[in-house]
Amino acid sequence: SYTYFCVDPSVTAVVIEGLAKHKDELGAPLCPCRHYEDKEAEVKATYWNCPCVPMRERKECHCMLFLTPDNDFAGEEQTITQEVLEATRATM
């Protein structure tokens, strides 16, 4: 089944920025919406690497990056451009 981005593009922008930061720093897109005692250990465990196990198994995204159509916060977009991300971040 398909997923959609949040109706509020700032949510999508912040989550994608966090994933990119973790990818650069840790070598994997570790979920940015959780607290970790040891990020390197979490990356190796892979459970919270995006898309995380709850998302892959049950379509549950704690970050609200991937939303099912029945979610009240689901928008209509399934893609987002770099320009939209940058413009959204500039207004935050």
Kinemage of the C-alpha trace (Angstrom):
@kinemage 1
@onewidth
@group {chain A} dominant
@subgroup {mainchain}
@vectorlist {calphas} color= white
{ca ser a 1} P 0.000 0.000 0.000
{ca tyr a 2} L 1.064 3.543 -0.626
{ca thr a 3} L 2.170 6.113 1.911
{ca tyr a 4} L 1.976 9.898 1.858
{ca phe a 5} L 3.918 12.757 3.381
{ca cys a 6} L 2.434 14.821 6.192
{ca val a 7} L 0.050 17.598 5.196
{ca asp a 8} L 2.503 19.951 6.997
{ca pro a 9} L 5.670 20.058 4.856
{ca ser a 10} L 7.754 21.251 7.818
{ca val a 11} L 7.355 17.811 9.419
{ca thr a 12} L 8.674 16.140 6.273
{ca ala a 13} L 11.522 18.647 5.940
{ca val a 14} L 12.743 18.214 9.520
{ca val a 15} L 12.623 14.412 9.369
{ca ile a 16} L 14.434 14.247 6.021
{ca glu a 17} L 17.071 16.652 7.315
{ca gly a 18} L 17.588 14.448 10.383
{ca leu a 19} L 17.839 11.302 8.276
{ca ala a 20} L 20.385 12.959 5.977
{ca lys a 21} L 22.440 14.156 8.951
{ca his a 22} L 22.527 10.653 10.417
{ca lys a 23} L 23.409 9.181 7.009
{ca asp a 24} L 26.354 11.599 6.750
{ca glu a 25} L 27.523 11.163 10.354
{ca leu a 26} L 26.749 7.495 10.989
{ca gly a 27} L 26.621 5.939 7.531
{ca ala a 28} L 22.943 4.980 7.849
{ca pro a 29} L 19.625 6.861 7.965
{ca leu a 30} L 18.946 6.233 11.651
{ca cys a 31} L 15.500 7.441 12.726
{ca pro a 32} L 15.957 11.042 13.957
{ca cys a 33} L 12.788 11.016 16.061
{ca arg a 34} L 14.078 8.793 18.848
{ca his a 35} L 16.676 9.136 21.613
{ca tyr a 36} L 19.574 6.699 21.585
{ca glu a 37} L 22.168 6.000 24.260
{ca asp a 38} L 24.546 4.722 21.551
{ca lys a 39} L 23.739 5.757 17.981
{ca glu a 40} L 26.521 3.646 16.461
{ca ala a 41} L 25.178 0.508 18.170
{ca glu a 42} L 21.659 1.316 16.963
{ca val a 43} L 22.893 1.695 13.384
{ca lys a 44} L 24.531 -1.745 13.582
{ca ala a 45} L 21.362 -3.282 15.029
{ca thr a 46} L 19.457 -1.837 12.006
{ca tyr a 47} L 16.050 -1.890 13.750
{ca trp a 48} L 15.638 1.919 13.659
{ca asn a 49} L 17.366 2.515 10.309
{ca cys a 50} L 14.815 4.126 7.999
{ca pro a 51} L 12.569 2.607 6.930
{ca cys a 52} L 12.503 1.050 10.392
{ca val a 53} L 11.127 -2.366 11.266
{ca pro a 54} L 7.736 -1.011 12.485
{ca met a 55} L 7.350 0.817 9.161
{ca arg a 56} L 8.350 -2.168 7.060
{ca glu a 57} L 6.206 -4.621 9.006
{ca arg a 58} L 3.148 -2.599 10.041
{ca lys a 59} L 3.304 0.724 8.132
{ca glu a 60} L 3.832 2.557 11.454
{ca cys a 61} L 6.093 5.605 11.157
{ca his a 62} L 6.757 7.322 14.490
{ca cys a 63} L 8.242 10.341 12.628
{ca met a 64} L 5.138 10.917 10.497
{ca leu a 65} L 7.306 10.746 7.374
{ca phe a 66} L 5.370 7.845 5.868
{ca leu a 67} L 1.634 8.081 6.497
{ca thr a 68} L -1.103 5.753 5.310
{ca pro a 69} L -4.082 7.367 3.551
{ca asp a 70} L -6.343 6.813 6.575
{ca asn a 71} L -4.071 8.917 8.831
{ca asp a 72} L -5.606 12.303 9.702
{ca phe a 73} L -2.265 14.011 9.014
{ca ala a 74} L -1.639 12.410 5.617
{ca gly a 75} L -1.330 14.880 2.780
{ca glu a 76} L -1.757 14.122 -0.907
{ca glu a 77} L 1.929 14.147 -1.858
{ca gln a 78} L 4.107 11.091 -2.363
{ca thr a 79} L 7.118 13.026 -3.629
{ca ile a 80} L 8.843 16.207 -2.504
{ca thr a 81} L 11.453 18.299 -4.268
{ca gln a 82} L 14.680 19.677 -2.859
{ca glu a 83} L 13.319 23.160 -3.582
{ca val a 84} L 10.236 22.574 -1.428
{ca leu a 85} L 12.382 21.195 1.387
{ca glu a 86} L 14.732 24.190 1.260
{ca ala a 87} L 11.891 26.718 1.050
{ca thr a 88} L 10.105 25.082 3.975
{ca arg a 89} L 13.241 25.052 6.129
{ca ala a 90} L 13.877 28.721 5.284
{ca thr a 91} L 10.519 29.696 6.788
{ca met a 92} L 11.014 27.763 10.026
